[in-house]
């Protein structure tokens, strides 16, 4: 009886805390024209987010998503692209069977390009859900799998790097050559989001995209590794992710050993150690510090010329809130930040049994529809403050210092 009373008391207290403190409207930071566009065509940005009551904490959101999220059926056909350095990568195109016929002209049918997270591929649950959504809304969907991450052979010692956008540039150019009349949007998750943002910063007006979107992106590599090296995060996330990276190296040991000390790389026990021993060396950086400085998107936002919406959670163990460039977003006409109080890393679970659609999926569905169905209005919104670009660049450079 005492045990039941304690359980009831604890549950009551937890529910009281939840309803008093947890559900909140997200913070939307953007210049006014883009802000107004989002409020008009993506009403979810003004709605209260109700995280799953029994796992609203960031680390729980991150972990529970891995075990509970459903796997909607998506069928792909793969295309192999050869790279200039002799490597190869796989593009997975979603088959037409689930696509709505709202865009009967295949040549001009909008395309969504998805970039998964670290060592992820087109079979990740978060990718499957968004691909399925894009298809149901009538758009073509394609997933860019980083080298060596879909079971294909790694032909060079270089796999992938957060600051190296050469493969993404190849993919965008290839898609544009195949479908020159089709508007293209890029959607990156975690590491994929970093690649998208660094690509936008590097290509500027020549990005070839009508818009972009990121989820749970790490804005500052130094802050990310610092957060992941905290004792609990080290055990829950850092060690597991590093083990996945070591498996990738072991799987492609032969070709990597031509340039690097594989045994030394396989002794890495954290992402920082892995980047010191493999990524920085393979991609020509003098140090891991130099690599992290170059790979952090927060220093490049003033170069974004394509509208991009970025969803982050304040309790993301991979990307601390203080690393999110909230001040900069107020000066960049093309950047919008949507920050929830809870959601973890690629979590954003809602409902009592969060197996299917998440808050993240709903944000994606509304924004992708707004981008493709209101392209001219979106371009007008982000161009409305174009005359202030010089002042914007100068102010942002001061913020970066």
KOLROLO-851348 format. One record per residue (C-alpha): residue number from 1; residue in three letters; x, y, z. Coordinates in pm, 1 decimal. Layout:
REM KOLROLO-851348
<rovo NUM, 'ALA', <X, Y, Z>>;
...
This chain:
REM KOLROLO-851348
<rovo 1, 'UNK', <0.0, 0.0, 0.0>>;
<rovo 2, 'UNK', <282.9, 236.7, 90.0>>;
<rovo 3, 'UNK', <453.1, 160.9, -238.5>>;
<rovo 4, 'UNK', <135.0, 239.0, -432.8>>;
<rovo 5, 'UNK', <89.1, 564.6, -244.5>>;
<rovo 6, 'UNK', <446.9, 667.8, -321.3>>;
<rovo 7, 'UNK', <397.7, 581.2, -688.5>>;
<rovo 8, 'UNK', <76.8, 782.5, -708.3>>;
<rovo 9, 'UNK', <239.8, 1075.1, -531.0>>;
<rovo 10, 'UNK', <542.4, 1067.2, -758.5>>;
<rovo 11, 'UNK', <327.0, 1043.7, -1072.5>>;
<rovo 12, 'UNK', <108.4, 1330.7, -958.3>>;
<rovo 13, 'UNK', <410.1, 1546.8, -885.5>>;
<rovo 14, 'UNK', <568.3, 1463.8, -1220.6>>;
<rovo 15, 'UNK', <250.1, 1550.4, -1410.0>>;
<rovo 16, 'UNK', <213.5, 1874.9, -1216.0>>;
<rovo 17, 'UNK', <571.1, 1968.4, -1302.2>>;
<rovo 18, 'UNK', <518.7, 1870.6, -1664.4>>;
<rovo 19, 'UNK', <208.7, 2085.4, -1716.5>>;
<rovo 20, 'UNK', <358.6, 2379.2, -1528.3>>;
<rovo 21, 'UNK', <704.9, 2383.7, -1686.3>>;
<rovo 22, 'UNK', <746.6, 2169.0, -1998.1>>;
<rovo 23, 'UNK', <499.4, 2258.1, -2279.1>>;
<rovo 24, 'UNK', <613.7, 2583.0, -2441.3>>;
<rovo 25, 'UNK', <597.4, 2765.2, -2770.4>>;
<rovo 26, 'UNK', <925.0, 2746.5, -2961.6>>;
<rovo 27, 'UNK', <1146.6, 3049.9, -3002.1>>;
<rovo 28, 'UNK', <1150.2, 3173.6, -3361.6>>;
<rovo 29, 'UNK', <1436.2, 3408.8, -3448.1>>;
<rovo 30, 'UNK', <1445.2, 3558.7, -3797.9>>;
<rovo 31, 'UNK', <1434.4, 3890.5, -3978.1>>;
<rovo 32, 'UNK', <1078.6, 4021.1, -4004.7>>;
<rovo 33, 'UNK', <996.9, 3929.8, -4369.0>>;
<rovo 34, 'UNK', <1110.9, 3567.9, -4327.8>>;
<rovo 35, 'UNK', <951.8, 3556.4, -3982.0>>;
<rovo 36, 'UNK', <617.7, 3666.9, -4126.6>>;
<rovo 37, 'UNK', <642.0, 3413.2, -4410.1>>;
<rovo 38, 'UNK', <688.7, 3131.6, -4160.4>>;
<rovo 39, 'UNK', <403.6, 3246.7, -3938.4>>;
<rovo 40, 'UNK', <175.0, 3260.1, -4242.0>>;
<rovo 41, 'UNK', <264.0, 2930.6, -4409.1>>;
<rovo 42, 'UNK', <407.0, 2724.3, -4119.7>>;
<rovo 43, 'UNK', <164.3, 2781.2, -3829.5>>;
<rovo 44, 'UNK', <346.0, 2518.9, -3623.1>>;
<rovo 45, 'UNK', <612.5, 2781.9, -3540.3>>;
<rovo 46, 'UNK', <354.1, 2956.1, -3319.7>>;
<rovo 47, 'UNK', <210.5, 2640.9, -3162.7>>;
<rovo 48, 'UNK', <297.6, 2499.1, -2821.6>>;
<rovo 49, 'UNK', <518.5, 2190.4, -2837.5>>;
<rovo 50, 'UNK', <405.7, 1914.3, -2599.4>>;
<rovo 51, 'UNK', <695.1, 1667.3, -2559.9>>;
<rovo 52, 'UNK', <613.2, 1311.1, -2455.9>>;
<rovo 53, 'UNK', <537.7, 1342.6, -2081.3>>;
<rovo 54, 'UNK', <736.5, 1037.4, -1970.9>>;
<rovo 55, 'UNK', <1052.7, 1126.0, -2165.3>>;
<rovo 56, 'UNK', <1065.5, 1502.1, -2211.3>>;
<rovo 57, 'UNK', <1428.2, 1542.9, -2093.4>>;
<rovo 58, 'UNK', <1679.0, 1589.9, -2374.7>>;
<rovo 59, 'UNK', <1887.8, 1277.3, -2324.4>>;
<rovo 60, 'UNK', <1575.3, 1063.2, -2289.8>>;
<rovo 61, 'UNK', <1427.1, 1212.7, -2606.4>>;
<rovo 62, 'UNK', <1749.6, 1129.6, -2789.0>>;
<rovo 63, 'UNK', <1765.5, 768.8, -2667.7>>;
<rovo 64, 'UNK', <1397.0, 674.0, -2679.5>>;
<rovo 65, 'UNK', <1367.4, 784.3, -3043.3>>;
<rovo 66, 'UNK', <1624.0, 521.6, -3145.6>>;
<rovo 67, 'UNK', <1422.4, 236.3, -2993.5>>;
<rovo 68, 'UNK', <1062.9, 347.3, -3050.7>>;
<rovo 69, 'UNK', <1043.5, 524.5, -3386.1>>;
<rovo 70, 'UNK', <863.2, 323.5, -3651.9>>;
<rovo 71, 'UNK', <1006.8, 240.6, -3994.7>>;
<rovo 72, 'UNK', <762.0, 342.4, -4267.5>>;
<rovo 73, 'UNK', <806.0, 138.6, -4586.5>>;
<rovo 74, 'UNK', <1017.0, 323.5, -4842.7>>;
<rovo 75, 'UNK', <1165.9, 161.1, -5150.7>>;
<rovo 76, 'UNK', <1476.1, 304.0, -5315.4>>;
<rovo 77, 'UNK', <1674.3, 253.8, -5630.9>>;
<rovo 78, 'UNK', <2042.0, 340.2, -5601.4>>;
<rovo 79, 'UNK', <2266.3, 543.5, -5827.1>>;
<rovo 80, 'UNK', <2645.0, 536.6, -5799.8>>;
<rovo 81, 'UNK', <2837.1, 861.0, -5850.6>>;
<rovo 82, 'UNK', <3212.6, 865.1, -5909.8>>;
<rovo 83, 'UNK', <3414.4, 1143.6, -5752.0>>;
<rovo 84, 'UNK', <3714.3, 1331.9, -5890.1>>;
<rovo 85, 'UNK', <3953.2, 1166.7, -5644.9>>;
<rovo 86, 'UNK', <3852.3, 816.4, -5752.8>>;
<rovo 87, 'UNK', <3591.9, 757.1, -5483.3>>;
<rovo 88, 'UNK', <3226.8, 665.4, -5506.0>>;
<rovo 89, 'UNK', <2904.1, 752.0, -5326.1>>;
<rovo 90, 'UNK', <2546.6, 630.0, -5341.5>>;
<rovo 91, 'UNK', <2233.8, 830.3, -5410.7>>;
<rovo 92, 'UNK', <1913.8, 653.4, -5307.0>>;
<rovo 93, 'UNK', <1610.4, 771.2, -5502.8>>;
<rovo 94, 'UNK', <1271.4, 694.9, -5349.3>>;
<rovo 95, 'UNK', <1052.8, 501.4, -5590.9>>;
<rovo 96, 'UNK', <739.0, 659.1, -5734.1>>;
<rovo 97, 'UNK', <490.1, 417.5, -5578.9>>;
<rovo 98, 'UNK', <412.8, 639.6, -5277.7>>;
<rovo 99, 'UNK', <429.7, 973.5, -5457.6>>;
<rovo 100, 'UNK', <113.5, 1176.4, -5487.8>>;
<rovo 101, 'UNK', <38.6, 1283.1, -5844.0>>;
<rovo 102, 'UNK', <8.5, 1652.6, -5758.5>>;
<rovo 103, 'UNK', <304.7, 1724.8, -5988.6>>;
<rovo 104, 'UNK', <244.3, 1514.7, -6301.0>>;
<rovo 105, 'UNK', <532.3, 1681.7, -6489.7>>;
<rovo 106, 'UNK', <831.0, 1480.3, -6368.7>>;
<rovo 107, 'UNK', <1077.3, 1721.7, -6526.0>>;
<rovo 108, 'UNK', <962.7, 2008.6, -6303.2>>;
<rovo 109, 'UNK', <857.4, 1805.3, -5997.4>>;
<rovo 110, 'UNK', <1027.4, 1955.5, -5688.4>>;
<rovo 111, 'UNK', <1309.5, 1749.0, -5538.6>>;
<rovo 112, 'UNK', <1410.9, 1713.7, -5173.0>>;
<rovo 113, 'UNK', <1771.2, 1607.6, -5111.6>>;
<rovo 114, 'UNK', <1825.4, 1447.3, -4769.0>>;
<rovo 115, 'UNK', <2157.7, 1424.3, -4582.6>>;
<rovo 116, 'UNK', <2161.8, 1183.7, -4282.4>>;
<rovo 117, 'UNK', <2362.9, 1216.3, -3963.5>>;
<rovo 118, 'UNK', <2700.7, 1072.0, -3862.4>>;
<rovo 119, 'UNK', <2753.4, 726.4, -4023.2>>;
<rovo 120, 'UNK', <2380.9, 725.9, -4106.0>>;
<rovo 121, 'UNK', <2217.6, 642.5, -4436.9>>;
<rovo 122, 'UNK', <1884.4, 632.3, -4618.0>>;
<rovo 123, 'UNK', <1749.7, 363.5, -4382.2>>;
<rovo 124, 'UNK', <1756.5, 579.7, -4068.9>>;
<rovo 125, 'UNK', <1408.5, 611.1, -3920.5>>;
<rovo 126, 'UNK', <1413.4, 992.1, -3922.7>>;
<rovo 127, 'UNK', <1505.9, 987.5, -4292.6>>;
<rovo 128, 'UNK', <1238.4, 730.0, -4378.9>>;
<rovo 129, 'UNK', <967.0, 940.3, -4215.7>>;
<rovo 130, 'UNK', <1063.5, 1258.9, -4399.0>>;
<rovo 131, 'UNK', <1110.6, 1080.1, -4731.2>>;
<rovo 132, 'UNK', <765.1, 928.2, -4693.4>>;
<rovo 133, 'UNK', <619.2, 1271.2, -4613.2>>;
<rovo 134, 'UNK', <785.5, 1432.2, -4914.7>>;
<rovo 135, 'UNK', <652.1, 1159.1, -5141.1>>;
<rovo 136, 'UNK', <299.8, 1190.8, -5002.3>>;
<rovo 137, 'UNK', <310.4, 1565.1, -5070.7>>;
<rovo 138, 'UNK', <395.6, 1496.3, -5432.8>>;
<rovo 139, 'UNK', <769.1, 1566.1, -5435.1>>;
<rovo 140, 'UNK', <1062.5, 1357.4, -5551.7>>;
<rovo 141, 'UNK', <1301.9, 1247.0, -5274.1>>;
<rovo 142, 'UNK', <1667.7, 1143.9, -5288.6>>;
<rovo 143, 'UNK', <1913.5, 1058.6, -5009.6>>;
<rovo 144, 'UNK', <2284.7, 1138.6, -5027.6>>;
<rovo 145, 'UNK', <2471.7, 864.4, -4839.6>>;
<rovo 146, 'UNK', <2819.0, 966.6, -4728.7>>;
<rovo 147, 'UNK', <3100.0, 752.9, -4863.3>>;
<rovo 148, 'UNK', <3117.3, 406.1, -4711.0>>;
<rovo 149, 'UNK', <2796.2, 444.5, -4508.3>>;
<rovo 150, 'UNK', <2556.1, 229.1, -4714.7>>;
<rovo 151, 'UNK', <2761.7, -87.0, -4740.7>>;
<rovo 152, 'UNK', <2944.0, 12.5, -5057.6>>;
<rovo 153, 'UNK', <3321.3, -19.0, -5081.0>>;
<rovo 154, 'UNK', <3530.0, 282.3, -4984.0>>;
<rovo 155, 'UNK', <3763.9, 338.6, -5277.0>>;
<rovo 156, 'UNK', <3980.8, 610.8, -5120.8>>;
<rovo 157, 'UNK', <4117.1, 670.8, -4770.9>>;
<rovo 158, 'UNK', <3882.3, 970.6, -4732.7>>;
<rovo 159, 'UNK', <3530.6, 900.8, -4607.5>>;
<rovo 160, 'UNK', <3356.0, 1222.2, -4500.5>>;
<rovo 161, 'UNK', <3425.2, 1545.4, -4317.7>>;
<rovo 162, 'UNK', <3192.0, 1813.9, -4180.1>>;
<rovo 163, 'UNK', <3372.6, 2089.7, -4366.2>>;
<rovo 164, 'UNK', <3435.7, 1913.0, -4696.1>>;
<rovo 165, 'UNK', <3145.6, 1984.4, -4928.9>>;
<rovo 166, 'UNK', <3300.3, 1853.1, -5251.2>>;
<rovo 167, 'UNK', <3074.5, 1546.0, -5258.5>>;
<rovo 168, 'UNK', <2765.8, 1756.3, -5186.7>>;
<rovo 169, 'UNK', <2863.1, 1994.3, -5465.6>>;
<rovo 170, 'UNK', <2891.8, 1694.6, -5699.0>>;
<rovo 171, 'UNK', <2549.6, 1565.4, -5592.4>>;
<rovo 172, 'UNK', <2374.2, 1901.1, -5637.6>>;
<rovo 173, 'UNK', <2536.2, 1953.3, -5978.5>>;
<rovo 174, 'UNK', <2434.1, 1601.4, -6084.8>>;
<rovo 175, 'UNK', <2071.6, 1645.8, -5979.5>>;
<rovo 176, 'UNK', <2050.7, 1985.8, -6147.9>>;
<rovo 177, 'UNK', <2191.8, 1840.2, -6470.1>>;
<rovo 178, 'UNK', <1935.9, 1558.3, -6465.9>>;
<rovo 179, 'UNK', <1639.4, 1780.8, -6376.5>>;
<rovo 180, 'UNK', <1728.0, 2140.1, -6469.8>>;
<rovo 181, 'UNK', <1367.6, 2264.0, -6436.1>>;
<rovo 182, 'UNK', <1302.1, 2107.0, -6095.9>>;
<rovo 183, 'UNK', <1338.5, 2323.1, -5782.9>>;
<rovo 184, 'UNK', <1576.1, 2159.3, -5535.2>>;
<rovo 185, 'UNK', <1575.3, 2181.3, -5155.5>>;
<rovo 186, 'UNK', <1838.0, 2030.8, -4920.9>>;
<rovo 187, 'UNK', <1749.2, 1889.1, -4578.2>>;
<rovo 188, 'UNK', <2031.7, 1790.5, -4341.9>>;
<rovo 189, 'UNK', <2015.1, 1614.6, -4006.1>>;
<rovo 190, 'UNK', <2295.0, 1650.8, -3749.4>>;
<rovo 191, 'UNK', <2620.9, 1603.9, -3947.5>>;
<rovo 192, 'UNK', <2414.7, 1629.5, -4266.7>>;
<rovo 193, 'UNK', <2292.2, 1967.5, -4145.9>>;
<rovo 194, 'UNK', <2647.8, 2087.6, -4086.3>>;
<rovo 195, 'UNK', <2734.3, 1989.3, -4442.8>>;
<rovo 196, 'UNK', <2431.5, 2178.4, -4575.6>>;
<rovo 197, 'UNK', <2518.2, 2494.9, -4382.4>>;
<rovo 198, 'UNK', <2885.2, 2482.7, -4477.3>>;
<rovo 199, 'UNK', <2780.6, 2428.8, -4838.4>>;
<rovo 200, 'UNK', <2555.4, 2736.7, -4822.3>>;
<rovo 201, 'UNK', <2838.1, 2939.3, -4670.9>>;
<rovo 202, 'UNK', <3081.6, 2825.6, -4938.5>>;
<rovo 203, 'UNK', <2859.3, 2853.1, -5247.1>>;
<rovo 204, 'UNK', <2661.7, 3168.4, -5161.7>>;
<rovo 205, 'UNK', <2430.6, 3263.3, -5448.7>>;
<rovo 206, 'UNK', <2557.6, 2969.2, -5656.8>>;
<rovo 207, 'UNK', <2417.4, 2701.5, -5425.8>>;
<rovo 208, 'UNK', <2157.7, 2581.7, -5678.0>>;
<rovo 209, 'UNK', <1891.1, 2544.9, -5407.0>>;
<rovo 210, 'UNK', <1560.0, 2722.7, -5358.1>>;
<rovo 211, 'UNK', <1577.9, 2660.5, -4980.9>>;
<rovo 212, 'UNK', <1736.8, 2444.0, -4713.6>>;
<rovo 213, 'UNK', <1648.3, 2301.2, -4375.1>>;
<rovo 214, 'UNK', <1847.0, 2151.4, -4088.6>>;
<rovo 215, 'UNK', <1761.5, 1952.6, -3777.0>>;
<rovo 216, 'UNK', <1970.7, 1923.8, -3460.4>>;
<rovo 217, 'UNK', <2274.3, 2076.6, -3627.2>>;
<rovo 218, 'UNK', <2587.5, 2137.4, -3419.4>>;
<rovo 219, 'UNK', <2673.2, 2503.8, -3470.9>>;
<rovo 220, 'UNK', <3009.5, 2499.0, -3293.1>>;
<rovo 221, 'UNK', <3232.0, 2187.7, -3304.4>>;
<rovo 222, 'UNK', <3424.9, 2291.3, -2992.9>>;
<rovo 223, 'UNK', <3107.3, 2328.2, -2787.5>>;
<rovo 224, 'UNK', <2972.5, 1997.9, -2921.6>>;
<rovo 225, 'UNK', <3278.2, 1795.6, -2823.0>>;
<rovo 226, 'UNK', <3292.8, 1970.9, -2485.1>>;
<rovo 227, 'UNK', <2929.0, 1878.1, -2416.3>>;
<rovo 228, 'UNK', <2973.3, 1519.7, -2534.8>>;
<rovo 229, 'UNK', <3275.8, 1474.4, -2308.7>>;
<rovo 230, 'UNK', <3077.3, 1540.5, -1992.9>>;
<rovo 231, 'UNK', <3069.3, 1213.2, -1794.5>>;
<rovo 232, 'UNK', <2707.8, 1108.3, -1859.0>>;
<rovo 233, 'UNK', <2708.7, 1219.0, -2222.7>>;
<rovo 234, 'UNK', <3041.3, 1041.7, -2272.9>>;
<rovo 235, 'UNK', <2884.4, 712.6, -2165.2>>;
<rovo 236, 'UNK', <2547.0, 756.3, -2334.6>>;
<rovo 237, 'UNK', <2652.6, 906.7, -2667.3>>;
<rovo 238, 'UNK', <3021.3, 974.1, -2725.8>>;
<rovo 239, 'UNK', <3144.7, 619.2, -2680.1>>;
<rovo 240, 'UNK', <2870.5, 472.4, -2899.6>>;
<rovo 241, 'UNK', <2922.3, 721.1, -3182.6>>;
<rovo 242, 'UNK', <3297.8, 668.9, -3169.1>>;
<rovo 243, 'UNK', <3242.8, 291.9, -3183.9>>;
<rovo 244, 'UNK', <3034.5, 341.4, -3500.8>>;
<rovo 245, 'UNK', <3318.5, 545.3, -3652.5>>;
<rovo 246, 'UNK', <3573.2, 280.3, -3559.8>>;
<rovo 247, 'UNK', <3355.7, 15.8, -3726.1>>;
<rovo 248, 'UNK', <3355.5, 224.1, -4044.4>>;
<rovo 249, 'UNK', <3735.5, 242.9, -4037.6>>;
<rovo 250, 'UNK', <3769.7, -129.4, -3963.3>>;
<rovo 251, 'UNK', <3532.6, -217.0, -4247.1>>;
<rovo 252, 'UNK', <3745.6, -21.1, -4494.1>>;
<rovo 253, 'UNK', <4077.5, -86.4, -4325.1>>;
<rovo 254, 'UNK', <4272.1, -189.3, -4635.1>>;
<rovo 255, 'UNK', <4228.2, 129.2, -4837.8>>;
<rovo 256, 'UNK', <4259.4, 360.9, -4535.9>>;
<rovo 257, 'UNK', <4583.5, 193.7, -4426.4>>;
<rovo 258, 'UNK', <4747.7, 318.5, -4745.3>>;
<rovo 259, 'UNK', <4762.0, 668.8, -4594.1>>;
<rovo 260, 'UNK', <4689.1, 648.0, -4219.6>>;
<rovo 261, 'UNK', <4784.8, 446.1, -3914.2>>;
<rovo 262, 'UNK', <4462.9, 246.1, -3877.5>>;
<rovo 263, 'UNK', <4563.2, 82.5, -3547.1>>;
<rovo 264, 'UNK', <4616.1, 428.1, -3397.6>>;
<rovo 265, 'UNK', <4275.6, 545.0, -3525.4>>;
<rovo 266, 'UNK', <4102.7, 235.4, -3382.7>>;
<rovo 267, 'UNK', <4227.4, 323.6, -3034.1>>;
<rovo 268, 'UNK', <4015.3, 642.3, -3032.1>>;
<rovo 269, 'UNK', <3762.4, 646.9, -2750.3>>;
<rovo 270, 'UNK', <3592.0, 980.3, -2821.5>>;
<rovo 271, 'UNK', <3488.1, 1177.9, -3125.3>>;
<rovo 272, 'UNK', <3762.0, 1431.7, -3053.1>>;
<rovo 273, 'UNK', <4025.7, 1158.5, -3049.3>>;
<rovo 274, 'UNK', <3884.6, 1012.0, -3371.6>>;
<rovo 275, 'UNK', <3894.3, 1350.8, -3541.8>>;
<rovo 276, 'UNK', <4250.8, 1406.6, -3422.1>>;
<rovo 277, 'UNK', <4366.4, 1070.0, -3556.2>>;
<rovo 278, 'UNK', <4158.0, 1033.7, -3870.9>>;
<rovo 279, 'UNK', <3943.6, 1325.2, -3993.8>>;
<rovo 280, 'UNK', <4194.9, 1607.7, -3950.5>>;
<rovo 281, 'UNK', <4475.1, 1396.9, -4098.5>>;
<rovo 282, 'UNK', <4275.2, 1253.1, -4390.9>>;
<rovo 283, 'UNK', <4145.4, 1593.8, -4496.3>>;
<rovo 284, 'UNK', <4469.6, 1787.0, -4465.0>>;
<rovo 285, 'UNK', <4425.0, 1990.4, -4147.4>>;
<rovo 286, 'UNK', <4725.1, 2073.3, -3930.5>>;
<rovo 287, 'UNK', <4531.3, 1995.1, -3614.5>>;
<rovo 288, 'UNK', <4190.2, 1899.0, -3483.3>>;
<rovo 289, 'UNK', <4152.7, 2255.4, -3355.9>>;
<rovo 290, 'UNK', <4201.7, 2390.1, -3708.2>>;
<rovo 291, 'UNK', <3944.9, 2140.9, -3839.0>>;
<rovo 292, 'UNK', <3685.1, 2231.4, -3575.7>>;
<rovo 293, 'UNK', <3728.0, 2601.3, -3641.5>>;
<rovo 294, 'UNK', <3676.1, 2548.2, -4014.5>>;
<rovo 295, 'UNK', <3380.7, 2311.3, -3969.0>>;
<rovo 296, 'UNK', <3169.6, 2528.8, -3735.4>>;
<rovo 297, 'UNK', <2877.4, 2682.6, -3930.2>>;
<rovo 298, 'UNK', <2809.0, 2960.3, -3679.6>>;
<rovo 299, 'UNK', <3095.3, 3162.5, -3828.5>>;
<rovo 300, 'UNK', <2952.9, 3148.8, -4182.8>>;
<rovo 301, 'UNK', <2590.9, 3258.3, -4147.7>>;
<rovo 302, 'UNK', <2661.2, 3598.1, -4305.7>>;
<rovo 303, 'UNK', <2735.5, 3414.5, -4631.4>>;
<rovo 304, 'UNK', <2396.2, 3242.4, -4654.6>>;
<rovo 305, 'UNK', <2200.8, 3359.9, -4958.1>>;
<rovo 306, 'UNK', <1948.3, 3073.6, -4964.3>>;
<rovo 307, 'UNK', <1656.1, 3072.5, -4717.1>>;
<rovo 308, 'UNK', <1719.5, 2813.0, -4447.6>>;
<rovo 309, 'UNK', <1513.2, 2707.5, -4145.5>>;
<rovo 310, 'UNK', <1705.6, 2540.5, -3861.3>>;
<rovo 311, 'UNK', <1531.9, 2344.0, -3584.2>>;
<rovo 312, 'UNK', <1726.0, 2292.0, -3260.8>>;
<rovo 313, 'UNK', <1633.6, 2196.6, -2904.8>>;
<rovo 314, 'UNK', <1771.1, 2386.1, -2606.4>>;
<rovo 315, 'UNK', <1840.7, 2057.4, -2425.5>>;
<rovo 316, 'UNK', <2026.4, 1890.8, -2713.5>>;
<rovo 317, 'UNK', <2329.8, 1717.0, -2556.6>>;
<rovo 318, 'UNK', <2513.5, 1754.5, -2888.4>>;
<rovo 319, 'UNK', <2450.7, 2125.8, -2941.3>>;
<rovo 320, 'UNK', <2423.7, 2349.6, -2632.1>>;
<rovo 321, 'UNK', <2183.7, 2641.9, -2654.9>>;
<rovo 322, 'UNK', <2457.3, 2901.6, -2606.4>>;
<rovo 323, 'UNK', <2623.9, 2779.9, -2927.7>>;
<rovo 324, 'UNK', <2316.1, 2858.7, -3140.3>>;
<rovo 325, 'UNK', <2372.5, 3192.3, -3323.3>>;
<rovo 326, 'UNK', <2054.5, 3365.1, -3206.2>>;
<rovo 327, 'UNK', <2199.0, 3715.9, -3230.6>>;
<rovo 328, 'UNK', <2330.8, 3657.4, -3580.2>>;
<rovo 329, 'UNK', <1993.8, 3529.6, -3701.9>>;
<rovo 330, 'UNK', <1844.6, 3871.7, -3634.6>>;
<rovo 331, 'UNK', <2082.3, 4018.3, -3894.4>>;
<rovo 332, 'UNK', <2067.2, 3754.6, -4171.0>>;
<rovo 333, 'UNK', <1758.0, 3784.4, -4396.0>>;
<rovo 334, 'UNK', <1788.8, 3423.3, -4515.0>>;
<rovo 335, 'UNK', <1828.6, 3251.5, -4176.1>>;
<rovo 336, 'UNK', <1549.9, 3142.3, -3941.1>>;
<rovo 337, 'UNK', <1613.7, 2959.3, -3613.4>>;
<rovo 338, 'UNK', <1336.1, 2760.3, -3446.0>>;
<rovo 339, 'UNK', <1440.3, 2657.2, -3094.8>>;
<rovo 340, 'UNK', <1230.8, 2437.0, -2866.0>>;
<rovo 341, 'UNK', <1284.4, 2402.2, -2491.4>>;
<rovo 342, 'UNK', <1289.2, 2023.4, -2518.4>>;
<rovo 343, 'UNK', <1349.6, 1769.2, -2791.3>>;
<rovo 344, 'UNK', <1705.1, 1643.9, -2743.6>>;
<rovo 345, 'UNK', <1907.6, 1540.6, -3047.2>>;
<rovo 346, 'UNK', <1684.7, 1434.2, -3340.3>>;
<rovo 347, 'UNK', <1416.0, 1352.2, -3083.2>>;
<rovo 348, 'UNK', <1124.3, 1598.3, -3071.6>>;
<rovo 349, 'UNK', <894.8, 1317.0, -2957.6>>;
<rovo 350, 'UNK', <533.5, 1403.0, -2877.7>>;
<rovo 351, 'UNK', <227.0, 1207.7, -2770.3>>;
<rovo 352, 'UNK', <202.4, 929.9, -2511.2>>;
<rovo 353, 'UNK', <340.9, 664.2, -2745.8>>;
<rovo 354, 'UNK', <573.8, 853.1, -2982.0>>;
<rovo 355, 'UNK', <624.0, 584.2, -3240.7>>;
<rovo 356, 'UNK', <518.1, 759.7, -3555.6>>;
<rovo 357, 'UNK', <513.0, 1125.2, -3657.9>>;
<rovo 358, 'UNK', <716.0, 1363.9, -3442.3>>;
<rovo 359, 'UNK', <720.8, 1740.6, -3403.0>>;
<rovo 360, 'UNK', <1027.8, 1744.5, -3627.1>>;
<rovo 361, 'UNK', <835.7, 1560.4, -3901.0>>;
<rovo 362, 'UNK', <550.0, 1809.6, -3877.7>>;
<rovo 363, 'UNK', <783.3, 2108.7, -3903.4>>;
<rovo 364, 'UNK', <941.1, 1951.3, -4210.7>>;
<rovo 365, 'UNK', <604.0, 1882.7, -4373.5>>;
<rovo 366, 'UNK', <487.7, 2241.8, -4334.4>>;
<rovo 367, 'UNK', <812.8, 2406.2, -4441.6>>;
<rovo 368, 'UNK', <871.7, 2190.2, -4748.2>>;
<rovo 369, 'UNK', <515.9, 2263.3, -4860.2>>;
<rovo 370, 'UNK', <563.5, 2636.0, -4800.6>>;
<rovo 371, 'UNK', <890.0, 2637.7, -4997.0>>;
<rovo 372, 'UNK', <760.9, 2461.5, -5306.5>>;
<rovo 373, 'UNK', <407.7, 2603.7, -5314.6>>;
<rovo 374, 'UNK', <504.9, 2965.8, -5238.5>>;
<rovo 375, 'UNK', <848.7, 3000.4, -5397.3>>;
<rovo 376, 'UNK', <806.1, 3353.9, -5526.1>>;
<rovo 377, 'UNK', <670.8, 3479.5, -5195.5>>;
<rovo 378, 'UNK', <959.8, 3317.3, -5008.4>>;
<rovo 379, 'UNK', <1220.2, 3467.9, -5238.5>>;
<rovo 380, 'UNK', <1059.2, 3809.9, -5200.9>>;
<rovo 381, 'UNK', <1061.7, 3771.5, -4821.4>>;
<rovo 382, 'UNK', <1431.3, 3692.5, -4794.2>>;
<rovo 383, 'UNK', <1521.7, 3957.2, -5052.0>>;
<rovo 384, 'UNK', <1323.4, 4228.1, -4873.3>>;
<rovo 385, 'UNK', <1625.3, 4332.3, -4668.5>>;
<rovo 386, 'UNK', <1880.8, 4262.5, -4939.4>>;
<rovo 387, 'UNK', <1983.3, 4626.1, -4946.8>>;
<rovo 388, 'UNK', <2119.1, 4589.6, -4595.0>>;
<rovo 389, 'UNK', <2363.8, 4312.1, -4684.3>>;
<rovo 390, 'UNK', <2677.1, 4521.3, -4641.7>>;
<rovo 391, 'UNK', <2574.5, 4638.5, -4295.6>>;
<rovo 392, 'UNK', <2469.3, 4282.2, -4212.2>>;
<rovo 393, 'UNK', <2808.8, 4139.4, -4308.1>>;
<rovo 394, 'UNK', <2993.4, 4400.5, -4104.2>>;
<rovo 395, 'UNK', <2778.8, 4347.0, -3793.1>>;
<rovo 396, 'UNK', <2811.0, 3969.9, -3815.7>>;
<rovo 397, 'UNK', <3185.8, 3987.7, -3849.7>>;
<rovo 398, 'UNK', <3188.0, 4181.8, -3522.9>>;
<rovo 399, 'UNK', <2967.9, 3916.2, -3360.7>>;
<rovo 400, 'UNK', <3210.2, 3643.0, -3467.7>>;
<rovo 401, 'UNK', <3507.2, 3816.2, -3309.4>>;
